[in-house]
């Protein structure tokens, strides 16, 4: 019985391995490409990658 419970938990975890990103407008997507405040990246590159 314990094995079935563990398998059920594992199935629940693997049910959605990829979650789609939130839907954003084209304007907001371009703005995030130019400067992304969450990663502090400019045009997709951080200061250390330049």
Beta strands, then each sheet from edge to edge (+ up, - down):
strand 1: 35-36
strand 2: 41-42
sheet 1: 1+ 2-
end
